[in-house]
């Protein structure tokens, strides 16, 4: 799935935030797996107001689940 067509979701049902931009996954999280689908196809993203390039939100590129 391409990043630009990715529909993201989180555990909060009413959360309608969108990805502002994608960034690199932090070194310490490389090899991590999605807690929902088990995929290791993760990337960093700027979604919340507190996220930045050094501490991004984490998005699964397979299922679209994101977390802080």
The first five atom37 places (N, CA, C, CB, O) and aatype in JSON, in Angstrom:
{
  "aatype": [20, 20, 20, 20, 20, 20, 20, 20, 20, 20, 20, 20, 20, 20, 20, 20, 20, 20, 20, 20, 20, 20, 20, 20, 20, 20, 20, 20, 20, 20, 20, 20, 20, 20, 20, 20, 20, 20, 20, 20, 20, 20, 20, 20, 20, 20, 20, 20, 20, 20, 20, 20, 20, 20, 20, 20, 20, 20, 20, 20, 20, 20, 20, 20, 20, 20, 20, 20],
  "atom_mask": [
    [1, 1, 1, 1, 1],
    [1, 1, 1, 1, 1],
    [1, 1, 1, 1, 1],
    [1, 1, 1, 1, 1],
    [1, 1, 1, 1, 1],
    [1, 1, 1, 1, 1],
    [1, 1, 1, 1, 1],
    [1, 1, 1, 1, 1],
    [1, 1, 1, 1, 1],
    [1, 1, 1, 1, 1],
    [1, 1, 1, 1, 1],
    [1, 1, 1, 1, 1],
    [1, 1, 1, 1, 1],
    [1, 1, 1, 1, 1],
    [1, 1, 1, 1, 1],
    [1, 1, 1, 1, 1],
    [1, 1, 1, 1, 1],
    [1, 1, 1, 1, 1],
    [1, 1, 1, 1, 1],
    [1, 1, 1, 1, 1],
    [1, 1, 1, 1, 1],
    [1, 1, 1, 1, 1],
    [1, 1, 1, 1, 1],
    [1, 1, 1, 1, 1],
    [1, 1, 1, 1, 1],
    [1, 1, 1, 1, 1],
    [1, 1, 1, 1, 1],
    [1, 1, 1, 1, 1],
    [1, 1, 1, 1, 1],
    [1, 1, 1, 1, 1],
    [1, 1, 1, 1, 1],
    [1, 1, 1, 1, 1],
    [1, 1, 1, 1, 1],
    [1, 1, 1, 1, 1],
    [1, 1, 1, 1, 1],
    [1, 1, 1, 1, 1],
    [1, 1, 1, 1, 1],
    [1, 1, 1, 1, 1],
    [1, 1, 1, 1, 1],
    [1, 1, 1, 1, 1],
    [1, 1, 1, 1, 1],
    [1, 1, 1, 1, 1],
    [1, 1, 1, 1, 1],
    [1, 1, 1, 1, 1],
    [1, 1, 1, 1, 1],
    [1, 1, 1, 1, 1],
    [1, 1, 1, 1, 1],
    [1, 1, 1, 1, 1],
    [1, 1, 1, 1, 1],
    [1, 1, 1, 1, 1],
    [1, 1, 1, 1, 1],
    [1, 1, 1, 1, 1],
    [1, 1, 1, 1, 1],
    [1, 1, 1, 1, 1],
    [1, 1, 1, 1, 1],
    [1, 1, 1, 1, 1],
    [1, 1, 1, 1, 1],
    [1, 1, 1, 1, 1],
    [1, 1, 1, 1, 1],
    [1, 1, 1, 1, 1],
    [1, 1, 1, 1, 1],
    [1, 1, 1, 1, 1],
    [1, 1, 1, 1, 1],
    [1, 1, 1, 1, 1],
    [1, 1, 1, 1, 1],
    [1, 1, 1, 1, 1],
    [1, 1, 1, 1, 1],
    [1, 1, 1, 1, 1]
  ],
  "atom_positions": [
    [[0.84, -1.18, 0.0], [0.0, 0.0, 0.0], [0.89, 1.24, 0.0], [-0.96, 0.0, 1.22], [1.87, 1.32, 0.75]],
    [[0.54, 2.2, -0.83], [1.31, 3.44, -0.88], [0.97, 4.3, 0.33], [1.02, 4.21, -2.19], [-0.15, 4.28, 0.84]],
    [[1.95, 5.05, 0.78], [1.74, 5.9, 1.94], [0.65, 6.93, 1.71], [3.03, 6.6, 2.31], [-0.14, 7.21, 2.62]],
    [[0.57, 7.5, 0.51], [-0.39, 8.57, 0.28], [-1.84, 8.07, 0.28], [-0.1, 9.25, -1.04], [-2.76, 8.86, 0.49]],
    [[-2.06, 6.78, 0.06], [-3.41, 6.22, 0.06], [-3.74, 5.49, 1.36], [-3.57, 5.27, -1.1], [-4.79, 4.86, 1.46]],
    [[-2.87, 5.58, 2.34], [-3.02, 4.85, 3.6], [-4.12, 5.47, 4.46], [-1.7, 4.83, 4.37], [-4.09, 6.67, 4.74]],
    [[-5.09, 4.67, 4.87], [-6.12, 5.12, 5.81], [-5.67, 4.71, 7.19], [-7.54, 4.52, 5.46], [-5.53, 3.52, 7.49]],
    [[-5.43, 5.7, 8.05], [-4.92, 5.41, 9.39], [-6.07, 5.3, 10.38], [-3.94, 6.49, 9.85], [-7.15, 5.86, 10.16]],
    [[-5.83, 4.57, 11.46], [-6.82, 4.43, 12.52], [-6.09, 4.19, 13.83], [-7.8, 3.27, 12.22], [-4.92, 3.81, 13.85]],
    [[-6.8, 4.42, 14.92], [-6.26, 4.22, 16.26], [-7.36, 3.64, 17.14], [-5.7, 5.54, 16.86], [-8.49, 3.47, 16.68]],
    [[-7.06, 3.33, 18.37], [-8.05, 2.75, 19.27], [-9.15, 3.73, 19.66], [-7.37, 2.23, 20.51], [-10.22, 3.3, 20.08]],
    [[-8.9, 5.02, 19.52], [-9.93, 6.02, 19.82], [-10.86, 6.14, 18.62], [-9.28, 7.41, 20.17], [-10.45, 6.64, 17.57]],
    [[-12.1, 5.69, 18.78], [-13.04, 5.62, 17.66], [-13.31, 6.96, 16.98], [-14.33, 5.04, 18.13], [-13.52, 7.0, 15.77]],
    [[-13.32, 8.04, 17.72], [-13.67, 9.35, 17.17], [-12.47, 10.15, 16.69], [-14.42, 10.14, 18.19], [-12.62, 11.33, 16.35]],
    [[-11.3, 9.56, 16.67], [-10.09, 10.27, 16.26], [-10.05, 10.39, 14.74], [-8.82, 9.54, 16.78], [-10.04, 9.39, 14.02]],
    [[-10.05, 11.62, 14.25], [-10.08, 11.85, 12.79], [-8.8, 12.51, 12.29], [-11.29, 12.72, 12.43], [-8.77, 13.06, 11.19]],
    [[-7.74, 12.46, 13.09], [-6.49, 13.1, 12.67], [-5.93, 12.42, 11.43], [-5.46, 13.07, 13.81], [-6.19, 11.25, 11.17]],
    [[-5.14, 13.17, 10.68], [-4.52, 12.68, 9.47], [-3.01, 12.8, 9.58], [-5.03, 13.44, 8.24], [-2.5, 13.53, 10.42]],
    [[-2.3, 12.09, 8.72], [-0.84, 12.19, 8.67], [-0.48, 13.52, 8.03], [-0.22, 11.0, 7.87], [-0.91, 13.83, 6.92]],
    [[0.32, 14.3, 8.74], [0.81, 15.56, 8.17], [1.98, 15.28, 7.22], [1.24, 16.55, 9.28], [2.08, 15.86, 6.15]],
    [[2.85, 14.36, 7.66], [3.95, 13.9, 6.8], [4.58, 12.66, 7.42], [5.03, 15.02, 6.6], [4.44, 12.4, 8.61]],
    [[5.26, 11.92, 6.59], [5.96, 10.73, 7.04], [7.43, 11.06, 7.29], [5.83, 9.58, 6.02], [8.01, 11.89, 6.59]],
    [[8.02, 10.4, 8.29], [9.43, 10.59, 8.63], [10.04, 9.2, 8.84], [9.6, 11.49, 9.91], [9.33, 8.2, 8.86]],
    [[11.34, 9.17, 9.0], [12.01, 7.89, 9.25], [11.62, 7.32, 10.6], [13.52, 8.06, 9.16], [11.36, 8.05, 11.56]],
    [[11.59, 6.0, 10.66], [11.36, 5.3, 11.91], [12.6, 5.45, 12.78], [11.01, 3.79, 11.67], [13.71, 5.24, 12.28]],
    [[12.47, 5.8, 14.05], [13.64, 5.92, 14.91], [14.44, 4.61, 14.96], [13.22, 6.33, 16.33], [13.86, 3.53, 14.94]],
    [[15.77, 4.72, 15.03], [16.67, 3.55, 15.05], [16.24, 2.51, 16.06], [18.09, 3.99, 15.35], [16.24, 1.32, 15.75]],
    [[15.86, 2.93, 17.25], [15.51, 2.0, 18.32], [14.24, 1.21, 18.07], [15.37, 2.74, 19.59], [13.98, 0.23, 18.77]],
    [[13.45, 1.61, 17.08], [12.2, 0.92, 16.8], [12.28, 0.03, 15.56], [11.09, 1.92, 16.63], [11.32, -0.66, 15.22]],
    [[13.41, 0.06, 14.87], [13.56, -0.79, 13.7], [13.47, -2.24, 14.13], [14.91, -0.51, 12.97], [14.11, -2.64, 15.11]],
    [[12.69, -3.02, 13.42], [12.47, -4.41, 13.77], [11.26, -4.62, 14.67], [13.69, -4.97, 14.43], [10.9, -5.76, 14.96]],
    [[10.64, -3.53, 15.12], [9.44, -3.65, 15.95], [8.28, -4.15, 15.1], [9.08, -2.28, 16.6], [8.32, -4.09, 13.87]],
    [[7.26, -4.64, 15.77], [6.08, -5.15, 15.08], [4.83, -4.39, 15.5], [5.9, -6.65, 15.36], [4.75, -3.88, 16.61]],
    [[3.87, -4.32, 14.59], [2.58, -3.69, 14.86], [1.86, -4.5, 15.93], [1.72, -3.58, 13.56], [1.8, -5.72, 15.85]],
    [[1.32, -3.8, 16.91], [0.61, -4.49, 17.99], [-0.75, -5.01, 17.56], [0.45, -3.55, 19.18], [-1.36, -5.8, 18.29]],
    [[-1.24, -4.6, 16.42], [-2.55, -5.05, 15.93], [-2.44, -6.18, 14.92], [-3.3, -3.89, 15.31], [-3.16, -7.18, 15.03]],
    [[-1.56, -6.06, 13.92], [-1.51, -7.08, 12.87], [-0.21, -7.88, 12.86], [-1.68, -6.43, 11.53], [-0.12, -8.89, 12.15]],
    [[0.79, -7.46, 13.64], [2.04, -8.2, 13.73], [3.04, -7.89, 12.61], [1.76, -9.65, 13.72], [4.11, -8.49, 12.57]],
    [[2.71, -6.98, 11.72], [3.61, -6.62, 10.62], [4.83, -5.86, 11.13], [2.86, -5.77, 9.57], [4.74, -5.16, 12.14]],
    [[5.93, -5.99, 10.45], [7.12, -5.21, 10.79], [7.31, -4.06, 9.79], [8.38, -6.1, 10.81], [8.38, -3.46, 9.73]],
    [[6.28, -3.77, 9.02], [6.31, -2.71, 8.01], [5.82, -1.41, 8.64], [5.44, -3.1, 6.76], [4.71, -0.94, 8.35]],
    [[6.65, -0.82, 9.51], [6.29, 0.39, 10.25], [7.08, 1.59, 9.74], [6.53, 0.2, 11.76], [8.17, 1.44, 9.18]],
    [[6.53, 2.78, 9.95], [7.23, 4.01, 9.62], [6.85, 5.06, 10.65], [6.87, 4.49, 8.17], [5.89, 4.91, 11.4]],
    [[7.63, 6.13, 10.68], [7.32, 7.25, 11.54], [6.41, 8.23, 10.81], [8.6, 7.95, 12.0], [6.41, 8.29, 9.58]],
    [[5.62, 8.98, 11.57], [4.72, 9.96, 10.97], [4.49, 11.1, 11.96], [3.38, 9.31, 10.56], [4.61, 10.93, 13.17]],
    [[4.17, 12.24, 11.41], [3.77, 13.38, 12.22], [2.25, 13.45, 12.13], [4.46, 14.73, 11.72], [1.68, 13.81, 11.1]],
    [[1.61, 13.1, 13.25], [0.14, 13.11, 13.32], [-0.31, 14.02, 14.45], [-0.41, 11.67, 13.52], [-1.13, 14.91, 14.25]],
    [[0.22, 13.79, 15.65], [-0.18, 14.59, 16.81], [0.63, 15.87, 16.9], [-0.02, 13.77, 18.11], [1.65, 16.03, 16.23]],
    [[0.17, 16.76, 17.73], [0.84, 18.05, 17.91], [2.22, 17.91, 18.55], [-0.03, 18.97, 18.76], [3.09, 18.75, 18.34]],
    [[2.42, 16.85, 19.32], [3.68, 16.68, 20.03], [4.71, 15.85, 19.27], [3.43, 16.05, 21.37], [5.86, 15.76, 19.69]],
    [[4.32, 15.25, 18.17], [5.24, 14.41, 17.39], [6.22, 15.28, 16.61], [4.46, 13.49, 16.43], [5.88, 16.37, 16.15]],
    [[7.44, 14.77, 16.46], [8.44, 15.43, 15.61], [9.33, 14.36, 14.99], [9.29, 16.47, 16.42], [9.09, 13.16, 15.19]],
    [[10.35, 14.77, 14.24], [11.21, 13.82, 13.55], [11.97, 12.89, 14.5], [12.19, 14.56, 12.68], [12.32, 11.78, 14.12]],
    [[12.21, 13.34, 15.7], [12.98, 12.55, 16.66], [12.09, 11.66, 17.53], [13.81, 13.47, 17.55], [12.56, 10.66, 18.07]],
    [[10.84, 12.02, 17.67], [9.87, 11.25, 18.45], [8.54, 11.24, 17.7], [9.71, 11.85, 19.9], [7.57, 11.87, 18.14]],
    [[8.49, 10.52, 16.57], [7.28, 10.54, 15.75], [6.21, 9.57, 16.26], [7.62, 10.2, 14.31], [6.48, 8.73, 17.11]],
    [[5.02, 9.72, 15.72], [4.0, 8.7, 15.9], [4.42, 7.52, 15.02], [2.54, 9.23, 15.52], [5.15, 7.71, 14.05]],
    [[3.98, 6.33, 15.36], [4.37, 5.13, 14.63], [3.15, 4.62, 13.87], [4.93, 4.04, 15.58], [2.08, 4.44, 14.45]],
    [[3.31, 4.37, 12.56], [2.21, 3.92, 11.71], [2.59, 2.59, 11.06], [1.88, 4.98, 10.64], [3.7, 2.43, 10.56]],
    [[1.64, 1.65, 11.06], [1.82, 0.4, 10.34], [1.38, 0.62, 8.9], [1.01, -0.77, 11.02], [0.24, 1.03, 8.66]],
    [[2.25, 0.36, 7.96], [1.93, 0.57, 6.56], [1.07, -0.56, 5.99], [3.2, 0.7, 5.76], [0.57, -0.45, 4.86]],
    [[0.88, -1.63, 6.74], [0.03, -2.73, 6.26], [-1.42, -2.57, 6.7], [0.57, -4.05, 6.76], [-2.32, -2.72, 5.87]],
    [[-1.67, -2.26, 7.97], [-3.06, -2.16, 8.44], [-3.5, -0.72, 8.72], [-3.23, -2.99, 9.69], [-4.7, -0.48, 8.86]],
    [[-2.57, 0.23, 8.82], [-2.91, 1.63, 9.05], [-3.01, 2.03, 10.5], [-4.18, 1.93, 8.39], [-3.28, 3.2, 10.8]],
    [[-2.8, 1.1, 11.43], [-2.89, 1.44, 12.86], [-1.74, 2.37, 13.23], [-2.86, 0.15, 13.74], [-0.6, 2.17, 12.8]],
    [[-2.06, 3.39, 14.03], [-1.0, 4.3, 14.49], [-1.11, 4.47, 16.01], [-1.09, 5.69, 13.77], [-2.17, 4.29, 16.61]],
    [[0.04, 4.83, 16.59], [0.11, 5.08, 18.03], [1.09, 6.21, 18.29], [0.51, 3.8, 18.81], [1.91, 6.55, 17.44]],
    [[0.99, 6.78, 19.49], [1.92, 7.84, 19.9], [3.28, 7.29, 20.1], [1.45, 8.53, 21.16], [4.2, 8.04, 20.44]]
  ]
}
